[in-house]
Amino acid sequence: LLKLVSCLMGKAPAESDPDCFLFVTADLVNRIGRDGVSNNPDQSRLFAQLNLKAGRKAMSMTDFVSALKYLTSGVTFLQGDYWRHSYLLSLGLFENLASANYLNGQHDQAFVQVKKVLDNATCFEHKFNCYCVYINILAVGSIDRAMDKIYELLPYVGENINRSDVDQEHVLRETVSLKHSLSGGQKDKLLQMRPMEDRTKLMAMKLLSILVLHYNSQRTFMGGYLAGKMIRISMEYGHCEDSIYAISIFSCAMLHIFNDLNEASDLVRTALSLMQYYNAENLIPRVYGLIYGVVLVLKVQVHATLDPLLRACRLSFTNGNYEHATLNTILYVGRCFSCGKKLPLMLSEVNAFTQQHKQQNQIRIMQLFLAPAYDTISALSGISLDSSETLPQLADAINADFAQEAIDRKEIVFVQAALALSVMKSFALRDFITASELILRHPDTFDFLFQRQTKGIEYAFFFYGGLICFHMARETRDLQWLERGSNALATYEHFATINNWNFEHKYLLLKAEFHHCRGETEAASNAYHDAVDSARNHHFVHHEAYACELAARYYGNFGSKREAREMLQKSCNAYVEWGAQNKADEMIKLLEYFGGSGT
């Protein structure tokens, strides 16, 4: 074997086809094992180097299982005081092994390798990659601990940030200043700058980008503030991949803080233009969720955002970008619900996402989002997975403790996503007691109902929250519920002026419910019909079904049985098209009650 390996190792580095023999040679080397070369330190070191090369190549091909195998084998070939005699080789093996273990979901083993590097590396730059892995490991258990570690490390890269000095007033001042600095053709100057070369600033940008990611999951003002800091660094030292992420985050801040869609869209164009200078597949998991999940949904037809969001999800898993996989999964599945994607297909995708997150021990997204998503789809469609599979087991264990834990941990993305699913399911199943209790229990999340305000970003629960409020207003005669529904109506009137395709039908259905509450029969009837037509013309089959159902119940309340039957039949057909068979069966029963028959 040693003779064969010697022959192959001469061919492995060939420039014409450098990978042709690499993995075959490494596999043969590992069959020989460390015992076969224990008396030959030079040969042992050469075999360790070959495994490092194979491991790095496997990592670049996103084959993290093979990478782990080669890197683990490479470490076994290290002999003696290897950190002193083979420092760079040892550093390369252990830091890559730490990453491979993390990417394979083996966090305890990753921590062991991280500690070896941190204990033996001779400078901060050599420790940096392992610090990043360590931060990611910490974030799995506690985002706050991960963020504390980043703040501890930032002074080593020239960034001293005192969190206690940064309040909302300071953030607003800085954001206005940066917005002014980027006005006009200033954004184009970023495109004309050279790539960032300062190693210290590159490390600072990486740490700040991780910090922004975690602040973004908490929906705090600090995310936009730190993204602005990253943009200022880029304007002085040149751009890098993290600059594109920062610009994408800042575009969202333009919507959150200023409701400035034009400026947000210009920043998105800048981010997309900068991507041409870098590996797009590395950046897509980081920025597409922000660009297509938050900003462009107000500019383009919402159905056109599904493919980019799905691509972001797939590349998150393929590239091992698990920190962004959570947000991308939530955005994509939530967008599928918003667009009325066929429920059986959604069920398959949610199940596939669950398997991916399970491999990485990402338990929280399964508990707080994917299991409730499955539960909602199953309740609407009547389709259930085998009870031995992960999703049904998690769905059976859903309880309020998970949501409260997310609130305590300040995981606002999870809280909003879980509440959106709960409100949507409660509305669909007409469990208005549960729905109204959720609204009253979480006034910060449903703030748009409690005070009239212009929102720069739409979340799905805005719409269902408004419909629930109008129903409660009719049931309780409580004017506060009517006022809350009216606030939602005003929000969608504003959205409809921005993007008629995405929001007109929602505005019209809320308008119909408003007139229903006020007893304005002709206006209500016209608005219901307009909402049905708009939802159908704009391809929102699920909202067409809901609009027909609400119209049918409206006509039924006023004794107009013929109109009620017509709308029930349309609702039934739309629910079947969506894949919501349980809801279709409910409409058939109502048809029978009104003297008709379902088809």
C-alpha positions in Angstrom: 0.0 0.0 0.0 2.8 2.4 0.8 4.3 2.0 -2.7 0.9 2.6 -4.3 0.4 5.6 -2.1 3.8 7.0 -3.1 2.9 6.7 -6.7 -0.5 8.3 -6.3 0.8 11.2 -4.1 2.9 12.3 -7.0 -0.2 12.7 -9.1 -2.6 14.2 -6.5 -1.2 17.8 -6.7 -1.2 17.9 -10.6 -2.5 21.2 -11.7 -4.5 19.8 -14.7 -6.7 17.7 -12.4 -5.7 18.3 -8.8 -8.6 16.3 -7.3 -8.5 13.3 -9.5 -6.5 11.1 -7.1 -6.8 13.2 -3.9 -9.6 11.3 -2.2 -8.5 7.9 -3.4 -5.0 8.5 -2.1 -6.3 9.8 1.3 -8.5 6.8 1.7 -5.5 4.5 1.0 -3.4 6.4 3.5 -6.0 6.1 6.1 -6.2 2.3 5.5 -2.5 2.2 6.3 -3.2 4.2 9.5 -0.8 5.8 12.0 0.7 2.5 13.1 2.0 1.9 9.6 4.1 5.0 9.7 4.7 5.4 13.4 8.5 5.1 13.0 8.6 7.6 10.2 7.8 11.2 11.4 8.2 12.7 7.9 5.9 10.2 6.3 3.4 10.6 9.1 3.4 14.4 8.7 2.9 14.0 4.9 -0.1 11.8 5.5 -1.5 14.4 8.0 -1.1 17.1 5.3 -2.8 14.9 2.7 -5.8 14.4 5.0 -5.9 18.2 5.7 -6.0 18.9 2.0 -8.7 16.2 1.4 -10.7 17.6 4.4 -10.5 21.2 3.1 -11.5 20.0 -0.4 -14.5 18.1 1.0 -15.5 21.2 3.0 -15.4 23.3 -0.2 -17.7 20.8 -1.8 -20.0 20.9 1.2 -19.5 17.3 1.9 -19.1 17.8 5.6 -19.3 14.1 6.5 -16.3 13.2 4.4 -14.5 16.3 5.6 -15.0 15.2 9.2 -13.6 11.7 8.3 -10.4 13.1 6.6 -9.7 15.7 9.3 -10.2 13.2 12.1 -7.8 10.8 10.4 -5.3 13.7 9.8 -5.1 14.4 13.5 -4.2 10.8 14.2 -1.0 11.2 12.1 0.3 14.0 14.3 3.2 12.8 16.4 5.1 14.1 19.4 5.0 17.8 20.3 3.1 18.6 17.1 2.0 22.1 18.1 5.7 23.0 18.3 7.1 21.0 15.4 4.2 21.2 13.0 2.4 24.4 14.1 0.6 25.4 10.9 -0.4 21.8 10.1 -1.8 21.3 13.6 -3.6 24.6 13.4 -5.1 23.8 10.0 -6.3 20.3 11.1 -7.8 21.4 14.4 -9.6 24.5 13.3 -11.1 22.7 10.3 -12.0 19.7 12.4 -13.8 22.1 14.8 -15.8 23.5 11.9 -16.5 20.0 10.5 -17.8 18.8 13.8 -20.0 21.8 14.2 -21.4 21.5 10.7 -22.2 17.8 11.4 -24.1 18.8 14.6 -21.5 17.4 16.9 -21.2 20.5 19.1 -19.4 18.8 22.1 -16.7 17.5 19.8 -16.4 20.8 18.1 -15.9 22.5 21.5 -13.0 20.1 22.3 -11.2 21.1 19.0 -11.9 24.8 19.6 -10.3 24.6 23.0 -7.2 22.9 21.6 -6.8 25.8 19.2 -7.5 28.5 21.7 -5.0 26.9 24.1 -2.2 26.5 21.6 -2.6 29.2 18.8 0.0 31.9 19.1 -2.0 35.0 18.0 -5.6 36.3 17.9 -5.8 35.9 14.1 -4.9 32.2 14.3 -7.6 31.8 17.0 -10.3 33.8 15.1 -12.0 31.0 13.1 -12.3 28.9 16.2 -13.7 31.8 18.1 -16.4 32.1 15.5 -17.3 28.4 15.8 -17.3 28.8 19.6 -19.7 31.7 19.3 -22.0 29.6 17.1 -22.0 26.8 19.6 -22.8 29.2 22.5 -25.7 30.6 20.5 -27.4 27.2 20.3 -27.8 27.3 24.0 -27.9 31.0 24.8 -27.9 33.9 22.3 -27.0 36.3 25.2 -23.9 34.3 26.1 -22.8 34.3 22.4 -23.3 38.1 22.2 -21.4 38.7 25.4 -18.5 36.7 23.9 -18.5 38.9 20.8 -18.5 42.1 22.8 -15.5 40.6 24.7 -13.6 40.0 21.5 -14.4 43.2 19.6 -11.7 45.3 21.3 -9.1 42.8 19.8 -10.1 44.0 16.4 -10.3 47.7 17.2 -14.0 48.0 17.9 -15.0 49.1 21.4 -18.7 49.2 21.8 -20.4 50.0 25.1 -23.9 48.7 24.9 -25.1 50.9 27.7 -24.2 54.0 25.7 -26.5 53.0 22.8 -30.1 53.9 23.2 -32.9 54.4 20.7 -32.3 58.2 20.4 -28.6 57.6 19.6 -29.5 54.9 17.1 -32.0 57.2 15.4 -29.4 60.0 15.1 -26.8 57.6 13.6 -29.3 56.1 11.2 -30.5 59.5 9.9 -26.8 60.5 9.5 -25.9 57.4 7.6 -29.1 57.6 5.5 -28.0 61.1 4.5 -24.4 59.9 3.7 -25.8 57.2 1.4 -28.2 59.6 -0.4 -28.0 60.3 -4.1 -25.1 58.7 -5.9 -23.2 57.9 -2.7 -24.3 54.3 -2.8 -22.6 53.9 -6.2 -19.3 54.8 -4.5 -19.5 51.6 -2.5 -19.6 49.7 -5.8 -16.5 51.5 -7.1 -14.4 50.8 -4.0 -11.8 48.1 -3.9 -12.4 44.9 -1.8 -11.4 45.2 1.9 -7.8 44.0 2.5 -7.2 45.0 6.2 -7.2 41.7 8.1 -8.2 43.3 11.3 -11.2 45.1 9.7 -12.3 41.9 8.0 -12.3 40.1 11.4 -14.3 43.1 12.9 -16.8 42.8 10.1 -17.2 39.1 10.7 -17.8 39.5 14.4 -20.2 42.4 13.9 -22.2 40.4 11.3 -22.7 37.6 13.7 -23.8 40.1 16.3 -26.2 41.7 13.9 -27.7 38.3 13.1 -28.5 37.6 16.7 -29.9 41.1 17.3 -32.0 40.7 14.2 -33.5 37.5 15.7 -34.5 39.6 18.7 -36.0 42.4 16.5 -34.1 45.1 18.4 -32.8 48.5 17.2 -29.2 47.4 17.7 -29.2 45.2 14.6 -29.7 48.2 12.3 -27.3 50.3 14.3 -24.5 47.8 14.0 -25.2 47.2 10.4 -24.8 51.0 9.9 -21.4 50.8 11.7 -20.4 48.0 9.3 -21.4 50.1 6.3 -19.3 53.0 7.6 -16.3 50.7 7.9 -16.9 49.5 4.3 -17.0 53.1 3.1 -13.6 53.7 4.6 -11.8 50.4 4.1 -13.5 48.8 1.1 -16.3 46.2 0.7 -16.4 42.5 1.6 -19.1 39.8 1.8 -20.2 41.1 5.2 -20.8 44.6 3.7 -23.5 43.1 1.5 -25.2 41.5 4.6 -24.9 44.9 6.4 -26.5 46.8 3.5 -29.4 44.2 3.4 -30.0 44.6 7.1 -29.9 48.4 6.8 -32.4 48.3 4.0 -34.8 46.6 6.5 -34.1 49.3 9.0 -35.2 51.9 6.4 -38.6 50.2 6.5 -38.8 49.7 10.2 -37.7 53.1 11.2 -38.7 55.4 8.4 -41.2 53.5 6.3 -39.0 54.5 3.4 -39.6 51.9 0.7 -37.7 53.8 -2.0 -34.5 54.1 0.0 -34.8 50.4 1.1 -35.2 49.3 -2.5 -32.2 51.4 -3.6 -30.1 49.7 -0.9 -31.3 46.3 -2.0 -30.2 47.1 -5.5 -26.8 48.1 -4.2 -26.5 44.8 -2.2 -27.5 42.8 -5.3 -24.9 44.7 -7.4 -22.1 44.0 -5.0 -22.9 40.3 -5.0 -21.4 40.0 -8.5 -17.9 40.5 -7.0 -18.3 37.5 -4.6 -19.5 33.9 -4.5 -23.3 34.4 -4.7 -24.1 31.0 -3.3 -22.3 31.9 -0.1 -24.2 35.2 0.2 -27.7 34.0 -0.9 -28.5 32.3 2.5 -27.5 35.5 4.3 -29.3 38.2 2.2 -32.1 36.7 0.2 -34.3 36.3 3.3 -33.9 40.0 4.0 -34.2 41.2 0.4 -37.1 38.9 -0.8 -38.6 38.1 2.6 -38.9 41.7 3.9 -38.2 44.5 1.5 -39.2 43.4 -2.0 -42.5 41.9 -0.9 -43.8 45.4 -0.9 -42.5 46.0 -4.4 -43.1 42.8 -6.4 -45.8 40.2 -6.7 -45.4 38.1 -3.5 -45.6 34.8 -5.4 -42.4 35.8 -7.2 -40.5 35.8 -3.9 -41.1 32.1 -3.2 -38.3 30.7 -5.5 -35.6 33.0 -4.1 -36.6 32.2 -0.5 -36.6 28.5 -1.2 -33.2 28.8 -2.8 -31.9 30.6 0.3 -33.2 27.7 2.4 -31.6 25.0 0.3 -28.3 26.8 0.1 -28.3 27.4 3.9 -28.3 23.6 4.4 -26.1 22.8 1.5 -23.4 25.3 2.5 -23.7 24.6 6.2 -24.9 28.1 6.9 -27.1 26.9 9.7 -27.2 30.2 11.6 -29.2 31.7 8.7 -31.2 28.5 8.0 -33.6 29.1 10.8 -34.7 32.6 9.6 -34.8 31.4 6.0 -37.0 28.5 6.9 -39.4 30.7 8.9 -39.6 33.2 6.1 -40.1 30.6 3.3 -42.8 28.5 5.1 -44.5 31.7 6.3 -44.5 33.0 2.7 -46.0 29.7 1.5 -48.9 30.3 3.9 -49.2 33.9 2.7 -49.3 32.8 -1.0 -51.7 29.9 -0.5 -49.3 27.2 -1.7 -50.9 23.8 -2.0 -51.1 22.3 1.5 -50.0 18.7 0.6 -46.8 20.1 -1.1 -46.2 22.4 1.9 -46.5 19.4 4.3 -43.7 17.6 2.3 -41.5 20.6 2.4 -42.0 21.2 6.2 -41.2 17.6 6.8 -38.0 17.9 4.7 -37.0 21.0 6.6 -37.5 19.2 9.9 -35.2 16.4 8.9 -32.5 19.0 8.0 -32.8 20.9 11.2 -32.9 17.6 13.2 -29.5 16.6 11.8 -28.1 19.8 13.2 -29.8 19.5 16.6 -31.8 22.6 15.9 -34.6 21.7 18.3 -36.0 25.1 18.9 -37.2 25.8 15.4 -38.8 22.3 15.3 -40.6 22.9 18.6 -41.6 26.6 18.1 -42.3 26.7 14.3 -42.1 23.6 12.3 -44.3 21.5 14.6 -47.0 24.2 14.8 -46.8 24.6 11.0 -47.4 20.9 10.6 -50.2 21.0 13.1 -51.9 23.9 11.2 -51.5 22.1 7.8 -52.8 18.9 9.2 -55.8 20.6 10.8 -56.7 22.3 7.5 -56.0 19.4 5.1 -56.8 16.4 7.2 -53.4 14.9 6.2 -51.3 13.4 9.0 -47.8 11.9 8.9 -47.1 8.6 10.6 -47.1 9.0 14.4 -43.6 7.5 14.5 -42.1 10.5 12.6 -40.7 13.6 14.3 -43.3 16.2 13.4 -46.4 14.4 14.9 -44.5 13.7 18.1 -43.4 17.3 18.5 -46.9 18.5 17.5 -48.4 16.4 20.3 -46.0 18.1 22.8 -46.8 21.7 21.8 -47.5 23.8 24.8 -47.4 27.4 26.1 -44.2 26.7 27.9 -42.2 26.7 24.7 -43.6 30.1 23.6 -42.9 31.6 27.1 -39.4 30.3 27.0 -38.8 32.0 23.7 -40.2 35.2 25.1 -37.8 34.9 28.1 -34.9 34.2 25.8 -35.9 37.3 23.7 -36.2 35.1 20.6 -38.7 37.5 19.0 -38.5 35.9 15.6 -39.8 32.6 17.0 -42.4 34.4 19.1 -43.8 36.2 16.1 -43.7 33.2 13.9 -45.4 30.9 16.4 -48.1 33.5 17.2 -48.7 34.0 13.4 -49.4 30.3 13.0 -51.6 30.2 16.2 -53.7 33.1 15.1 -54.0 31.8 11.5 -55.1 28.4 12.7 -57.5 29.7 15.3 -59.1 31.9 12.6 -59.4 29.1 10.1 -60.9 26.8 12.7 -63.1 29.6 14.0 -61.7 29.3 17.5 -62.1 33.0 18.2 -61.8 32.7 22.0 -58.2 31.4 21.7 -57.4 33.9 19.0 -58.7 36.9 20.9 -56.9 35.7 24.1 -53.6 35.6 22.1 -54.1 39.2 20.9 -54.8 40.5 24.3 -52.0 38.5 25.9 -49.4 39.8 23.4 -50.1 43.5 22.9 -46.5 44.3 21.8 -46.7 41.8 18.9 -50.2 43.0 17.9 -49.4 46.7 18.5 -50.8 47.6 15.1 -54.3 46.7 16.4 -54.0 48.8 19.6 -53.0 52.0 17.9 -53.3 53.3 14.4 -49.9 53.5 12.8 -48.3 53.3 9.4 -46.3 50.1 9.1 -43.3 49.7 6.8 -43.3 45.9 6.9 -46.3 43.5 6.7 -46.5 40.3 8.8 -49.2 37.7 8.0 -50.8 38.0 11.4 -51.8 41.6 10.7 -54.5 40.4 8.3 -55.9 37.6 10.5 -55.7 39.8 13.6 -57.9 42.4 11.9 -60.5 39.7 10.8 -60.5 38.3 14.4 -61.1 41.8 15.8 -64.1 42.4 13.6 -65.6 39.0 14.5 -65.1 39.8 18.2 -66.7 43.2 17.8 -69.9 41.6 16.4 -69.9 38.9 19.1 -69.2 41.1 22.1 -70.5 44.5 21.0 -67.3 45.9 22.5 -66.3 49.0 20.6 -62.6 48.4 21.4 -62.6 45.3 19.2 -64.1 47.5 16.4 -61.4 50.1 16.9 -58.7 47.4 16.7 -60.2 46.0 13.5 -60.4 49.5 12.1 -56.7 50.0 12.8 -55.9 46.9 10.8 -58.1 48.2 8.0 -56.2 51.4 7.9 -52.9 49.5 7.7 -54.0 47.5 4.7 -55.5 50.5 3.0 -52.0 52.0 3.1 -50.4 48.7 1.9 -52.9 48.4 -1.0 -51.8 51.9 -2.3 -48.2 50.5 -2.4 -48.8 47.1 -3.9 -52.3 46.5 -5.2 -51.6 42.9 -6.3 -50.4 41.7 -2.9 -52.8 43.6 -0.6 -56.0 44.8 -2.3 -57.9 41.6 -1.5 -56.9 41.8 2.1 -58.0 45.4 2.4 -61.3 44.7 0.7 -62.1 41.7 3.0 -61.3 43.8 6.1 -63.5 46.5 4.6 -66.3 44.1 4.1 -66.1 42.9 7.7 -66.0 46.6 8.9 -69.2 47.3 7.0 -70.7 44.1 8.3 -70.0 45.2 11.9 -71.7 48.6 11.2 -74.7 47.0 9.6 -74.0 48.7 6.2 -75.4 45.8 4.2 -75.0 47.1 0.6 -71.4 48.3 1.2 -70.6 45.0 3.0 -72.1 42.9 0.1 -70.1 44.9 -2.5 -66.9 44.6 -0.6 -67.2 40.9 -0.1 -67.7 40.3 -3.8 -64.8 42.6 -4.6 -62.6 40.8 -2.2 -63.5 37.4 -3.7 -62.8 38.7 -7.2 -59.5 40.3 -6.2 -58.2 37.2 -4.4 -59.1 35.0 -7.4 -57.6 37.4 -10.0 -54.4 37.7 -8.0 -54.1 34.0 -7.3 -54.6 33.9 -3.6 -56.8 30.8 -3.5 -56.9 30.4 0.3 -58.0 34.0 0.8 -60.6 33.5 -1.9 -61.9 30.6 0.1 -61.9 32.7 3.3 -63.6 35.6 1.6 -66.3 33.3 0.2 -66.9 31.7 3.6 -67.2 35.0 5.4 -69.5 36.3 2.7 -71.6 33.1 3.0 -71.9 33.5 6.8 -72.8 37.2 6.3 -75.6 36.3 3.9 -76.7 33.5 6.1 -77.1 35.9 9.1 -79.4 38.1 7.0 -81.5 35.1 5.7 -80.2 35.3 2.1 -80.0 31.6 1.7 -79.4 31.6 -2.1 -76.4 34.0 -1.9 -75.1 32.0 1.1 -75.3 28.7 -0.9 -73.5 30.3 -3.9 -70.7 31.6 -1.7 -70.4 28.3 0.2 -70.0 26.4 -3.0 -67.3 28.8 -4.2 -65.6 28.5 -0.8 -65.7 24.7 -0.9 -64.2 24.7 -4.4 -61.4 27.1 -3.4 -60.6 25.1 -0.2 -60.4 21.9 -2.3 -58.0 23.6 -4.7 -55.8 24.8 -1.8 -55.8 21.3 -0.3 -57.8 22.2 2.8 -60.1 19.2 2.7 -61.3 19.6 6.3 -62.4 23.1 5.6 -64.1 22.0 2.4 -66.0 19.3 4.4 -67.1 22.1 6.8 -68.5 24.1 3.9 -70.4 21.0 2.6 -72.1 20.7 6.0 -73.0 24.3 6.0 -74.4 23.9 2.4 -76.6 21.1 3.7 -77.8 23.3 6.5 -78.8 26.0 4.0 -80.6 23.5 1.9 -77.9 22.9 -0.8 -75.5 20.0 -1.6 -71.8 20.1 -2.0 -70.0 18.9 -5.1 
